[in-house]
């Protein structure tokens, strides 16, 4: 099958270096190769999220497992959390609380919009919580939360700040030590550009103290204290890890650090701006409020007369895969990921494919318009 350019909001295109790591023979889960590479992945991950003295956990599972791990290890019976929800995955966090009969209040924004810092500030004046939990970028709505400002409001309070970074970590700034984030939960397949299969969590010293203070939690596999000895010494055994996937993720963290964090974050902003300028030229608009646009994906409204299924199928036939809308946005938008190790050449290829798709659907487009609009941003000649 001819390879397609995968521009859904994750998984993202996998760099040949990472694919090569996946192709290596499987080694012992407690052998010397795994000891070196799992320890390396843990240390690199901590550098990427600015966590000098906390603990990182990389286990087999999906981002949803990482969400569950964060909740069960940080929220005890009788405690109450505040969930900031601006989309599908904020709602999923609420569902996780309900599944374990834990208490939470919800501070909600309409889909496509976000919660402003002053709204959180007013809420914090009314009550106290064990933790404040927020999705950094919601993959259904494209909303990017002002996490740095939220962290500033919580800096001298007792609440833990738990950030769902699944669609942000490694592509957008998330600085645990300098900002005051206590937990970042994430996954391998989005901004890191590795294949799916890993649930990832980084906990500050304060967060680890909270876990140790809980006498018991309703989890076994998801208990951080069972995994802690393995993360500190991978030659020990608790449960068999995803050996090849961890080796691939280690390579992904090396790519992030080789590029440099500032350069990588700027590249994500630059590509996002280029794509949005180009799509506007073609007649598209955006579902997400401009104040909350994310550098990692765009939720795109169709021009009048374009059918969702026909557009996405035709675009697929031309070599590019985008995702449909979730929930109430289904049929109204497509979701385009632009994160991870995506190159400028891939962006140009995608824009040309979108132009050809519109032409196939008899929508009036002048060939080359999109790429011409995007080029100054891709070349760094316009502010990102």
Number of C-alpha atoms within 10 A of each C-alpha: 3 5 7 13 19 23 23 23 25 27 21 25 26 20 18 9 12 22 16 12 18 20 10 11 9 13 13 14 20 17 12 12 16 21 19 15 19 26 19 18 24 21 18 20 28 22 16 20 21 18 25 13 11 18 22 26 23 25 24 19 18 18 24 19 21 27 26 19 20 27 22 24 23 26 23 21 14 9 13 17 23 24 22 24 25 28 25 17 21 23 15 14 24 19 13 17 18 12 9 13 11 19 16 21 13 16 16 17 15 11 21 22 22 24 21 15 18 12 11 18 13 10 13 17 8 7 8 15 17 19 22 24 25 27 28 27 31 27 28 26 31 33 31 28 26 17 21 17 15 22 23 14 16 20 15 9 12 11 18 25 24 26 28 27 27 30 32 28 27 28 28 26 18 23 21 26 15 12 17 21 29 25 28 29 26 29 34 31 26 30 31 31 28 31 24 19 18 25 24 27 27 27 26 22 16 14 22 19 12 16 22 14 12 14 7 14 16 11 12 11 13 20 18 24 14 14 21 15 14 20 22 16 14 23 18 15 14 12 13 11 20 17 22 18 23 25 25 27 32 25 24 31 24 18 18 23 17 11 13 12 18 12 13 22 19 17 26 25 21 22 27 26 21 27 26 19 20 23 24 15 18 23 14 16 18 20 22 21 15 11 13 19 24 27 27 27 30 28 28 23 22 21 15 9 9 15 14 17 13 12 19 19 15 19 21 18 13 17 17 22 21 21 19 21 20 17 12 11 17 13 15 19 24 26 25 23 29 30 33 29 23 22 15 17 9 16 22 20 15 24 21 17 19 23 23 20 22 17 14 13 15 11 17 12 16 12 13 13 16 25 23 15 19 26 20 14 22 23 12 14 9 13 9 16
